[in-house]
Amino acid sequence: MAQKKSSHRTAEEKAATAAKREARRARTERARVEAEERRKKAKRKEQLTRFGLVGALLVLVVGGYFLVTNLGSDKPDTAPAGASGDYGMVVGDADAAKSIVIYEDFLCPFCGQLEQTVGDKLDAAVEAGEVKVEYRPLPFLERISDYSPQAANAFAVVLEESGPEVAKEFHDLLFDNQPAESGPFPDSDQLVEWAVEAGADEDAVRPGIEDMTFEGWVEAAGEAASKAGVNATPTVLVDGKKVEGQTMDQIATEMLAGTSGADAS
């Protein structure tokens, strides 16, 4: 059982998704152009300084320029500190015998069912050093609600500001309080409240959650998953091999096979 991508989206939904994608790409391109312009200006400044041609006025102008541009937010595709190179967060011993990857969407009800089925046992296996798990949040259900990318962004913000332990706690709270696909959907204030409950500092995480600081990273995660052939959530890989179970119990059994929690009730 998995949440699959719909192949019958309306023209309006397709247009809205395309518009969002174009807007993100435009922001990314603007950021790239601005970064290149800063690099060129820095190089010119270095050359002028080397030959003693920088006057006091030029120093003030260039210094002011860098002060203003550096006050901007992170580039749209910036990854949060502590993230893996595959748009996820790894928990557990790097040398654990078993490796699990979970592609998930915080709005996907099947992902919520999987978490309820296997979450505690998987945590115990991680704690015992038997398993390492990489959680890869996706904006898979963005077509249904903006909550999907908003929750994934909030997860990235908490990871950036508070580290993996708090981010894992926040991850679990998002599933514990998962809304129905029909809503109502939690707003930014609620996401901040759960982040604080998980152990984050409100002043540290609120700006990033409200401003969608890691929106580009979340979008890139979705694109990377699509290129990897992931078209449903949850998608689970055990030691690099996709789990093909049809029920949550079947998937959980394969995830826990060989661990101390495999036979736990």
C-alpha positions in Angstrom: 0.0 0.0 0.0 1.5 3.3 -1.0 0.5 6.8 -1.9 1.0 7.0 -5.7 1.5 10.0 -7.9 -1.8 10.8 -9.7 -1.7 10.6 -13.5 -5.0 12.4 -13.8 -4.2 15.9 -12.5 -6.4 18.7 -13.9 -5.0 21.4 -16.2 -5.3 23.9 -13.3 -3.3 21.6 -11.0 -0.6 21.0 -13.6 -0.4 24.8 -14.3 -0.1 25.6 -10.6 2.6 23.0 -10.1 4.5 24.3 -13.2 4.2 27.9 -12.0 5.6 26.9 -8.6 8.5 25.1 -10.2 9.2 28.0 -12.5 9.2 30.4 -9.6 11.7 28.2 -7.7 13.9 27.9 -10.7 13.8 31.7 -11.2 14.8 32.2 -7.6 17.6 29.7 -8.0 18.8 31.4 -11.2 18.7 34.9 -9.6 20.7 33.5 -6.7 23.3 32.1 -9.1 23.6 35.3 -11.0 23.9 37.4 -7.8 26.6 35.0 -6.5 28.5 35.3 -9.8 28.3 39.0 -9.8 29.6 39.1 -6.2 32.5 36.8 -7.3 33.4 39.2 -10.2 33.2 42.3 -8.0 35.4 40.6 -5.4 38.0 39.7 -8.0 38.0 43.3 -9.4 38.4 44.6 -5.9 41.4 42.3 -5.3 43.0 43.4 -8.5 42.5 47.1 -7.7 43.9 46.6 -4.2 46.9 44.8 -5.5 47.9 47.8 -7.7 47.0 50.4 -5.1 44.1 51.9 -7.1 41.3 51.5 -4.6 40.3 54.9 -3.2 38.3 55.5 -0.1 35.1 56.1 -2.0 35.4 52.8 -3.9 36.0 51.0 -0.7 32.8 52.4 0.8 30.7 51.6 -2.2 31.9 48.0 -2.6 31.8 47.4 1.2 28.2 48.7 1.2 27.3 46.4 -1.7 28.6 43.3 0.1 26.9 44.3 3.4 23.5 44.5 1.6 23.8 41.3 -0.5 25.1 39.2 2.4 22.0 40.0 4.4 19.8 38.0 2.0 18.5 34.5 2.8 20.2 31.3 1.9 20.3 30.2 -1.7 17.2 28.1 -2.5 19.1 24.9 -3.0 21.2 25.2 0.2 21.1 21.9 2.2 20.7 22.1 6.0 23.6 21.3 8.2 23.6 17.6 9.1 21.8 16.5 5.9 23.1 13.6 3.8 24.1 14.1 0.3 21.0 12.3 -0.8 18.5 14.8 0.7 18.0 13.0 4.0 19.0 12.6 7.6 20.9 9.5 8.8 20.4 8.2 12.3 22.2 5.2 13.8 25.7 3.7 13.8 27.5 4.3 10.4 28.8 0.7 10.7 25.5 -0.9 11.4 25.0 -4.2 9.7 21.6 -3.2 8.2 20.9 0.0 6.2 17.4 1.3 5.6 16.3 4.3 3.5 12.7 5.6 3.8 11.3 8.0 1.3 8.3 9.6 3.0 5.9 12.5 2.9 4.7 14.0 6.2 1.2 14.2 4.7 1.1 10.7 3.2 -1.3 8.5 5.3 0.5 5.3 4.3 3.8 6.8 5.6 1.9 7.5 8.9 0.7 3.9 9.0 4.3 2.7 8.5 5.6 4.9 11.2 2.9 3.6 13.6 3.7 0.0 12.6 7.5 0.0 12.8 8.6 3.3 14.3 9.3 2.2 17.9 10.9 -1.1 16.9 13.1 0.6 14.4 14.2 3.1 17.0 15.1 0.3 19.3 17.1 -1.4 16.5 18.9 1.8 15.9 19.6 2.3 19.6 21.0 -1.3 19.7 23.4 -0.5 16.8 21.8 -3.0 14.6 20.4 -0.6 12.0 21.1 2.8 10.5 18.2 4.7 8.9 18.1 7.5 6.4 14.8 9.5 6.4 14.3 11.3 3.1 11.3 13.7 3.3 9.6 14.6 0.0 7.0 17.2 -1.1 5.2 14.3 -2.8 1.7 15.5 -2.0 2.2 19.2 -2.9 -0.6 18.8 -5.4 -3.0 18.2 -2.4 -1.6 20.8 0.0 1.3 23.2 0.6 1.6 21.5 4.0 3.6 18.7 2.3 6.6 20.9 1.3 6.0 23.1 4.4 6.5 20.2 6.8 9.5 18.9 4.9 11.0 22.4 5.0 10.3 22.7 8.7 12.1 19.3 9.2 15.1 20.8 7.4 15.1 23.9 9.5 15.0 22.0 12.7 17.9 19.8 11.5 19.9 22.9 10.6 19.3 24.7 13.8 19.0 21.9 16.4 20.7 18.9 15.0 19.6 15.3 14.2 18.4 14.2 17.6 15.9 17.1 17.8 15.0 16.7 14.1 14.2 13.0 14.7 11.9 13.9 17.6 10.3 16.5 15.4 9.9 13.9 12.6 8.0 11.6 15.0 5.8 14.5 16.2 4.8 15.3 12.6 3.6 11.8 12.1 2.0 11.6 15.6 0.0 14.7 14.6 -0.4 14.0 10.9 -3.5 15.7 9.4 -5.9 14.1 7.0 -5.3 14.6 3.3 -8.5 16.6 3.3 -7.3 18.9 6.0 -7.4 21.1 8.0 -3.7 21.6 7.8 -1.3 22.8 10.5 0.0 26.3 9.9 3.5 27.7 10.5 2.7 28.5 14.2 1.8 24.9 14.8 4.9 23.7 13.1 7.0 26.0 15.3 5.1 24.8 18.4 5.9 21.1 17.5 9.5 22.1 16.8 9.8 23.6 20.3 8.1 20.6 21.8 10.8 18.5 20.1 13.5 20.5 21.8 14.2 23.4 19.3 14.6 27.0 20.2 11.7 29.0 18.9 13.7 32.1 17.9 16.1 29.8 16.0 13.5 27.9 13.9 10.6 30.3 13.4 12.2 32.5 10.7 13.2 29.5 8.6 9.9 27.8 9.0 7.9 30.9 8.1 10.2 31.9 5.2 10.5 28.4 3.7 14.3 28.7 3.9 14.9 25.2 2.5 12.2 25.2 -0.1 14.7 24.7 -2.9 16.3 21.8 -1.1 12.9 20.2 -0.6 12.1 20.7 -4.3 15.5 19.2 -5.2 14.8 16.2 -3.0 11.6 15.5 -4.9 13.3 15.8 -8.2 16.2 13.5 -7.1 13.7 10.9 -5.9 11.8 11.0 -9.2 15.1 10.5 -11.1 15.8 7.5 -8.8 12.5 5.9 -9.8 10.6 6.7 -6.6 6.9 7.2 -7.6 5.2 6.3 -4.4 5.4 6.9 -0.7 6.5 5.3 1.4 9.3 3.7 -0.6 11.7 1.7 1.5 15.1 0.4 0.6 16.8 -2.3 2.7 20.5 -2.6 2.0 19.9 -0.9 -1.3 17.1 -3.1 -2.4 13.5 -1.9 -2.7 11.0 -3.5 -0.3 8.1 -4.9 -2.3 5.7 -5.7 0.5 2.0 -4.9 -0.1 1.0 -4.2 3.5 2.6 -2.2 6.3 3.1 -5.4 8.2 5.0 -7.0 5.3 7.2 -4.0 4.8 7.9 -3.8 8.6 8.8 -7.5 8.7 11.5 -7.0 6.0 12.7 -3.8 7.6 13.2 -5.5 11.0 14.5 -8.9 9.7 17.6 -9.9 11.5 17.2 -7.4 14.4 16.2 -8.0 18.0 12.8 -6.4 17.3 11.9 -8.9 14.5 9.9 -11.2 16.7 8.6 -8.6 19.1 4.8 -8.3 19.3 
